[in-house]
Amino acid sequence: PPFSFLAYAARRHTMSSTTHTVAASGGPQEVRLGEDVMTVLPLGSGCEVGRSAVVVKFKGSTVMFDCGVHPGRTGYDALPFFDEIDPTEVDLLLVTHFHMDHCGALPFFLQKTGFGGRTFMTHPTKAVCKLLLHDSVKIGHDDGRMWDEADLVAAMDRIELINYHQVLSHKGIRFWCYNAGHVLGAAMFMIEVGGVRVLYTGDFSRQPDRHLLGAETPTDPPHVLIVESTYGVMSHEPRELRELRFTAAVHAILQRGGKCLIPVFALGRSQELLLILDAYWRDHPELHKVPLYYASGIAKRCMRIYQTYINMMNENIRDAHATGRNPWEFEFVRNLPSSAQFNDSQPMVVMASPGMLQQGLSRELFELWCSDRRNGLVMPGYSVVGTLANHLLSEPKEIQTSGGDWVAVNLTITYVSFSAHSDFTQTSEFISATRPRHVIHVHGGEEEMKRLARALAKQYNPKEVEFLTPQNCQPVQLRFPGEKIARVVGSLAEEEPSDGAPLEALLLLKENKYTLLAPADLHTATDLATTRLLQRPRFRFERPPAALLSAVGRIFEVGPPQPALLLAEEGGGGGGGG
């Protein structure tokens, strides 16, 4: 059919005292019906950080937010719990940004399951995501491929683009997105189904930095807010103080003749740190001969994407570009030489990925340098449980290398958070500004999430806002007592029905909107046509016709008796069927 619909006859419907008609007679009117239940199911990021994937089901529509992998796990164990849902039922997949814990499972979900819905993300997210996924065709070490290059190409072909504030619709789901801060192209997605709005923040930051704007505050308040809880009740230092502590820690390591390792994600916070370090080197001539390396081949390719989307950055970057200076062409930052040419015999700074030291160059350099007391590790971001970066926060005396040996950990470890995640202050202000009825916390350790929920709950009347902290695969069910509304159109709307009067009509459901109309108006109000069926049952009835008419009249409306029946009754025959 030309549109999806559910039509059924509401015959002999008597309007009760709980139903109301709205609007003046002669025009479209409204009738209120029933209630609905929304289900929110974290397939990942429930009481954990990693493999973000949250499913929302409401009024027959299913939306999944994000589709990531867990950075502390490998192979299939890194995936969200996709077996908890039927992927064929997912209508829409909305991806917030290009970090692997939010997009890393896309090729698997789009190509290895029965998912046939549509997928959306912003322009920069898709551009960077394609490069990052290309480098991650094999997740983990030797756990086997979950998808290959052909799956990646096919998956990227299925991904569609959306701009900030652009309103789109699919199968009755209206959706749009806002700038989320965090990284270039990051988006908070708002969906609306049947008049109920859900906002999923993904990773967001309301604090502007050297190149990004802070997250926006939605103009339409959501009924449900699904919000990250990464930092729990912690509050970040002021940006200026963080930058001062960061550069001081790096400088101190170099002054004692050591080498400084800064583990970072290839893209995201690393661009912010490059801007800070390049400016610091420029202001300190004594450092001009100290190598400042950025070790990421993929980042060099992605920098062209950053140059392309300068219009999505803050005034600092746009103004620099307007004056003819490319802010992403650094004066002191160099690319790390090949291993054959790399000489680490002098003090230096190396920014290397991955940010959580689970493998790759950052892990190799850490194992090589960690036993020398002159060296130092500066940790600029959040670390997930199960990774070496998180283990180092406990200050172990030794660690096991990738090869199985044990080495002493003598270098200094400094933690300065540049993670562009919302902290307690930002989250509290955001909730105050958006005023949702239900707040669902995701993307945080269990204890951090629960402490955050308790702290926020103290600020609100529990009858006005509730705070929930579901675990993975633990569904949250939200009831919306607001009644459904059916628009009465056509000839039915010409006169306002009186209370208690019978109402015979068709109830149509299209894209979660109800319409009540007379059967005769079906072909004018929709693309449907009316079909009339006449059914004539024949059976033997051993009693007088009057008894038959009386019994049938208790169920159906019965018209005047037909002459054949009258003759039969007058003749006193008890047998014939008619």
Secondary structure, 3 states (H helix, E strand, C coil): CCCCCEEEEEEEEECCCCCCEECCCCCCEEEEECCEEEEEEEEECCCCCCCCEEEEEECCEEEEECCCCCCCCCHHHHCCCHHHCCHHHCCEEECCCCCHHHHCCHHHHHHHCCCCCEEEECHHHHHHHHHHHHCCCCCCCCCCCCCCHHHHHHHHHHEEECCCCCCEEECCEEEEEEECCCCCCCEEEEEEECCEEEEECCCCCCCCCCCCCCCCCCCCCCCEEEEECCCCCCCCCCHHHHHHHHHHHHHHHHHCCCEEEEECCCCCHHHHHHHHHHHHHHHCHHHCCCCEEEECHHHHHHHHHHHHCHHHCCHHHHHHHHCCCCCCCCCCEEECCCCCCCCCCCCEEEEECCCCCCCHHHHHHHHHHCCCCCCEEEECCCCCCCCHHHHHCCCCCEEECCCCCEEECCCEEEECCCCCCCCHHHHHHHHHHHCCCEEEEECCCHHHHHHHHHHHHCCCCCCCCEEECCCCCCCEEEEECCCEEEEECHHHHHCCCCCCCEEEEEEEEECCEEEEECHHHHHHHCCCCCCCCCCCCCCCCCCCHHHHHHHHHCCCCCCCCCHHHHHHHHHCCCCCCC
